[in-house]
Structure formats: structure tokens, C-alpha cells
Amino acid sequence: MSAAAKVDDDLRRRELAQIHIAKAQLAMAEDTYRALVRNFSRGRTESAGELDFTERKRLLAHLRACGFKAGKAPYKGRPRNMSEPQRGDMLRKVEALLADAGRPWSYAHTMARHMFKVDDITFCNPEQLHKLVAALVIDQQRRAKAAARATATPAGGTGSDR
């Protein structure tokens, strides 16, 4: 398969995925969906997989006009091995600590790169993940102390009234 054909095939797959996500998001009945596809293919087919490039684009535009909102993937950068038995629990702890700090997954990937010289957190072993969680807990404690100090200092003062 040539590079151009691969790009075209990838685009087709993404568009078909969006069409099916839109169908679910808009809670379309199967017969309504098939009639819509048949309408956009000018009666040629009821399958979105058989639509050509232009037909897919027009169908997606119509679905957007009907209220379909293509969202970004939740948890951008989230490791795909979250359900792995050995590392899943630690990765979920990392995720919780990142959420508490309001930080993205890229922060954890960068930490893993600096601490262990791996491309991202996906490649950390359980011992490395434990160390990464410990570092995030220390950061969480540091932030909690700073917040406590900020609320304890009187407004407009330095904390010492002589």
C-alpha cells in the first residue's frame, strides 16, 4: 500500500468512526440512520462504508447541523495500559494525583522522561511508577502547605505585627 493510499484509508476510517459516533450521540434509530445514508448516497447504498469522500463529508456536515459535536478525546495523553494488572493501579493513582493538581498527562510523561529516561509513562515498570507516585504525593503536600500558608497570612500583612 502506498503512502497516499494509507493516508486516504486512515482518513476514511476516521470519518466513518465520526459518523458512527454521531449516530450514537444523536440517538438515531437504525432505520432513520440507514434512510439518511441512502439519501446522501442518492439511493445507491444504506452503508456508510460504501460512501465516497464527498458523500461522507456532506453526511458529516449534516450530522453537525443536527447537533453532533465531535469532542476531543478525554484525557489526552492517557496511557493505553491503564487496565494492565501490574501497572493499572499505579497509573490510576497517577491520574488521580494529576487531576488533583490540575495537570495534564503530559506532565507525568515529562516526569517519567526526566526521572527514568523513558519516552513516556507507558514504559515505566511498577517500581518506577511507585517512585513517580511518591514524587507526585510530595508535590501535592507541598502545594497543600503553600495553600495553608496563603490562607493563614492576614490580608495586607506579613504575618508579624510588632
N, C-alpha and C positions, 0 to 999 in steps of 0.2 A: 504494500500500500504506500503510495507516495505521500509526501508531507502535506500537500494540498488536500488530498483525499482524506487524510486523517483529520485535518482541521475542519473540513466540511462535515465529516461524520461526528466529531465532537460537538460542533455547533448544533447539528440536527438532534443529537441526544439531549443536549441542554434545553433546546426549545420544546422537545416532546415532554421532558420532565416538567417544565414550566406549565405546559398545557394541562398535564395531569394534576399538578398541584393546584392550578386554578380551578379545575373541575371539582376537586375536593373542597377547596376554600369557599367556593360559591355554592356548595352543596347541590350540585346539578344531578338530576335523575339521569340514569343511564340512557333512556330513550331521548331525553332532551339533548344530552351531550352528543349522541350519535346523529340526531337531526341537525344540530349545529355544524358538526363536521361535514355532513352531507351537503349542507348549504354552502359552506366555504369551498368545497371541492366541486361545486356545480353538479352534484348528483353522482359523481364518479366513485366515491367511497364513503364509508362510515368510520374508517380507522384513521386516526391522526398520524399514524406511522406511514401512511401512504400519501400524505400531503406533500406537495413540493415546497420549496423555500418561500415563495411568495404567499402561498396559501397559509403556511404556518405563521408567517409574520402578520397577515391580516387577521387570522384567528386570535393570535395573542393580543393584538391591538383591540379587538372586540371584547375579549375577556377582561382586559384592563378597563375598558369603558364600562363594563358591567360591575366593576368593583374589585377585581382581582388586584391584590397588592403583592408584588414579588418582594419579599423581605430579604435582608441579608441573613446569612447563616448565623444561628445563635452561637455564642461562644466562639467567635473567630479565633482560630489557632488552637482550639481544644484538641488534645491528643485523641487519636482514634482507639487507643488501647485502654480506655477508661474501664472497660468491663473485664480486663485481664485479671485472673485470680491473684497473682503475686503483686501486681503494682496498682490495681484498681483502687484499693482503699486509700493508699497514699496519694494517688492522683486526685481523688475526691477531696482529701484534706487540703491539698494544694489549691484546688479550685475554691474551696470554702474560704481559705485564707486570702486568696486573691480577691474574691468578692467582698470580703470584709474591708480590705484595703482600697477597694475601688480600682484595682489594677487589671489590665488585660493579660491574657495568656502569654503574650509576647514578653512580658516582664519575667515570667517563670522560665521561658525558653532562654532568655538572655542570662538569667542567673545560672542555669544549667551549663550554658556555654562558658561562662566565666569560672564557675566552680569546678567543673569536671571535664571541660574541653570536649563536649559532645555537641552535635548540631542542634538538638533541642531536647526538651524534657522526655520525649517519647523514648529516647535511647538510654535513659538513666536506669540503672539497676535498683533493686529495692533499698540497698544500703545508701546509695546516692540520694534517692527520693527522701529517705528518712532525714538525711542531713539538710536537704533543701527545705523540708517542712520545719525543721528546727530553726533554720535561718529566717523563715517567714514568721514563725512564732516570736522570735526575738524582735523582729521588725514590728510586729503587732503590739508587743509590750512597750516598745519604745514610743510608738505612736500614742498609746493609751496614757503613758506618763506625761508626754508633751501636752495632750489634751487636758489632763488633770491640772497641770501647772497653769495652763492658759485660763482655766475657769477659776482657779484659786486666787490668782492675782487680781486685786481690786482694779476697777476701771480707772485709768489715768494715773495709777500709782506704780511703783516699782516693787512693792511688796514690803518695804521697810518705811515706817512712819516714825521719824525721830523728832 
